[in-house]
């Protein structure tokens, strides 16, 4: 397995313009990305060191003695919180004489330096061809992604050693010379994380047999030394807990993203589960290593290392969150023939490794098995399923290009401000769109919930005070009709039921339906409408944050009938928080009306027939009637919703320019001709 072509010539220009302009832009980009990486590093260290003692570096603090000095009495595994191998404990024992505070600081900054080194080596290991822009920008991007990833954040917070094995493997594959030294580093990593022994057959079958033998020999020597120095701990780890199974938590815990943990969560146990785990683990190991060997021969050594690491994650008895960094390295694989499809795999992996699973999939019982095993599924996909392109493929270097619409002339010369966000003619990748819509909505829900939506007494008083302000303005304008409309509708059974149903049902269904039709029939207009909706929602979040507002139904002295949620117990201080999923004081502006107005205007602009335009505009009319009749919004909330819709259309025009006037017939559904094959 030769360490081939992981560098690249410093060629190519960054964007259009002269060479000097390209160099200047590249320099600005580098400075910006390195600044982002530095800010993320400082933030991670500040979060760890700002956490109260006893809640951070908990794995290290299992050794804290009565006088605040680390030491080990008895077995490493007495607390069951230490999950490393006996050799890891043997290596860490010299640190037990260090003071707790000094060790905490040095451990945190030492881990930070390891992350930086890992990012630099990974950036250097990118397979050829690598453009000048990619080679210069890869390192800060890699470090930033590592800093954001859940495994690194978890490692920094707990005080774990899980970054060290990954770094040792990358050093052995990309940084050192000599097969014996390379194998010794990988074997040392396997002594800290035993499933990394899978790298030995990868080395053997790619022609580096001395490195493979050195890997196995180093692992055996390190394990024997630990057994001789700590026989009781070695027996506990290798025999009693079967390579660490059960240490650090129950094997069926959601944090264990291995095949063993997934089978236990599915309800299997006993000999059946053990046998099935052995069969599936063997199959994954064989198939995954075959793929890794093929990618190594293809010159994609970093991808081969990532695939082998993903196999190790899947077949390990326990793969805790801090041990899952291998999945992030699989982002280097290229997937898809079209240029627009290239982003699906890396975006999915980055989101999966930086966001909690509940943000990736909705909280639905039917999706629970997927949500509980998302990282495992990604590891299995990288190991045996995802069709990474070979460097000999004509699409590896030259994917089918993206088609862009011609720019529309504008009245102002500075529009669009972001000309690189050109209107794309082709239909976007559906999986990527669904993923981004889901994650965006989850982020919106979290921000909406956190945006000064505290249900404490202070939050309630502030929201009700703002409600009195809104009511005073409406009385001044003679539009304070909420109570009259609410009581009139509540007295008519069928009308009350209609508005309750409309309020609860169409808020999400209608916008998703509009997006779905545009995606299928008008892909160019879909991208434009989606941008408008995104800007609208972002502007609304600012309103929620700055101006928490109690809706009429949560104003005790108004006597509004809550037709949707039922009678409220105003004696409880947290009565305004009906569920844990929404901020009841996020009323200004009304996104119920804002999204409905977006739907109506989008249909009115794009629909080919007049009656379709009329039906589309009826939706915001029914919505504003429903939000007022049910007591969920003030009339001025609807005005605020209209305002943020105007902001959304304005920002979309400002940043991206006017809507591209291209009909659906102009969008070619046939694939572009294949590019000429290039020599590998």
HELIX and SHEET records of a PDB file:
HELIX    1   1 UNK A   19  UNK A   50  1                                  32    
HELIX    2   2 UNK A   60  UNK A   63  5                                   4    
HELIX    3   3 UNK A   86  UNK A   92  1                                   7    
HELIX    4   4 UNK A   93  UNK A   97  5                                   5    
HELIX    5   5 UNK A  100  UNK A  124  1                                  25    
HELIX    6   6 UNK A  132  UNK A  148  1                                  17    
HELIX    7   7 UNK A  150  UNK A  158  1                                   9    
HELIX    8   8 UNK A  162  UNK A  170  1                                   9    
HELIX    9   9 UNK A  171  UNK A  175  3                                   5    
HELIX   10  10 UNK A  179  UNK A  192  1                                  14    
HELIX   11  11 UNK A  194  UNK A  197  5                                   4    
HELIX   12  12 UNK A  198  UNK A  205  1                                   8    
HELIX   13  13 UNK A  209  UNK A  229  1                                  21    
HELIX   14  14 UNK A  231  UNK A  235  1                                   5    
HELIX   15  15 UNK A  236  UNK A  240  3                                   5    
HELIX   16  16 UNK A  259  UNK A  265  1                                   7    
HELIX   17  17 UNK A  270  UNK A  297  1                                  28    
HELIX   18  18 UNK A  301  UNK A  315  1                                  15    
HELIX   19  19 UNK A  321  UNK A  323  5                                   3    
HELIX   20  20 UNK A  325  UNK A  329  1                                   5    
HELIX   21  21 UNK A  330  UNK A  332  5                                   3    
HELIX   22  22 UNK A  339  UNK A  341  5                                   3    
HELIX   23  23 UNK A  342  UNK A  354  1                                  13    
HELIX   24  24 UNK A  357  UNK A  360  1                                   4    
HELIX   25  25 UNK A  365  UNK A  367  5                                   3    
HELIX   26  26 UNK A  368  UNK A  372  1                                   5    
HELIX   27  27 UNK A  374  UNK A  380  1                                   7    
HELIX   28  28 UNK A  381  UNK A  385  3                                   5    
HELIX   29  29 UNK A  394  UNK A  397  1                                   4    
HELIX   30  30 UNK A  430  UNK A  450  1                                  21    
HELIX   31  31 UNK A  457  UNK A  477  1                                  21    
HELIX   32  32 UNK A  482  UNK A  490  1                                   9    
HELIX   33  33 UNK A  493  UNK A  521  1                                  29    
HELIX   34  34 UNK A  523  UNK A  546  1                                  24    
HELIX   35  35 UNK A  552  UNK A  554  5                                   3    
HELIX   36  36 UNK A  556  UNK A  558  5                                   3    
HELIX   37  37 UNK A  591  UNK A  606  1                                  16    
HELIX   38  38 UNK A  610  UNK A  629  1                                  20    
HELIX   39  39 UNK A  635  UNK A  656  1                                  22    
HELIX   40  40 UNK A  664  UNK A  666  5                                   3    
END                                                                             
